[in-house]
Amino acid sequence: GRSSDLEAWIYVKETAFLEILEPDQINIILDNIETTNNIDFHTEELLARIAEEHIELVIAFLGRRLRKDRDMPSDSIYEGIPFKFHQLCNTLSKHPNSIVGVSRELFDENDFLFEFRGGRFINVIFPEFNSDLENTLIEQARNGGDTGIKFVLRIIRNYKGEEFLHELIKEIICSLDENDQRLESVELALDATGYVTGEFGFRDAYIRKKAEIKPWLEDEREKVRLFAERYSRTLDRQIAVEQKRAQEDIEMRKREYGESNTE
């Protein structure tokens, strides 16, 4: 049966054996894997070996899994791609154009949960940007019109406002009018903090973000400077709100539990 055939493929350890197979034979293996509910460690090991010789077949296969995931009922246990790759990223990350191409195809198919599939696809393979991915996405923002900008904005929702996003975000800003409502989405992308610790965790995160965009105030592009000025004022308000909230929480606990402020 298909499951026993798949198990046999997964435990093939000799890369040389895979090297002698033709693309049609490789696709038979990939078709088998496409039906499995998730890509586990052993499956990823096999995919990583296939990718060494047939990278485009593997990228296309992952796109098919994401479409299959999209078309499954909401209570399905099928997972198109895992939340983290352990081996496959080493090869996939060398092909940002193809990865972005698959992601853009999924976006153009009007998947309303795109950021959880096609958008996350990029995030899983590129937890941090490299220069090739950055340039590919900048090209989308710069020359892709409104659709390209929307696509890139949906991609960066999967990140946490890190500094490696900044050049891309500045390109988006330069592609928009100063009063464009999509600048609110840019601010939300920059605001994202991920997990923070301590009563003053969010305050400290916003202080850090303000320091990170300080160079924008000297940018040669007027749109970037104006955005940075507005966003800095927004961060000042958020810092003040978080400072007040944290202090009130500490005072409340001191009254209720006799705890002391260790800040």
Secondary structure by P-SEA (a helix, b strand, c coil): caaaaaaaaaacccaaaaaaccaaaaaaaaaaaaacccccaaaaaaaaaaacccaaaaaaaaaaaaaaaaaccccccccccccccccccccccccaaaaaaaaaaaaaaccccccccaaaaaaaacccccaaaaaaaaaaaacccaaaaaaaaaaaccccccccaaaaaaaaaaaccccccaaaaaaaaaaccccccccaaaaaaaaaaaaaaccccccccaaaaaaaaaaaaaaaaaaaaaaaaaaaaaaaaaaaccccccc
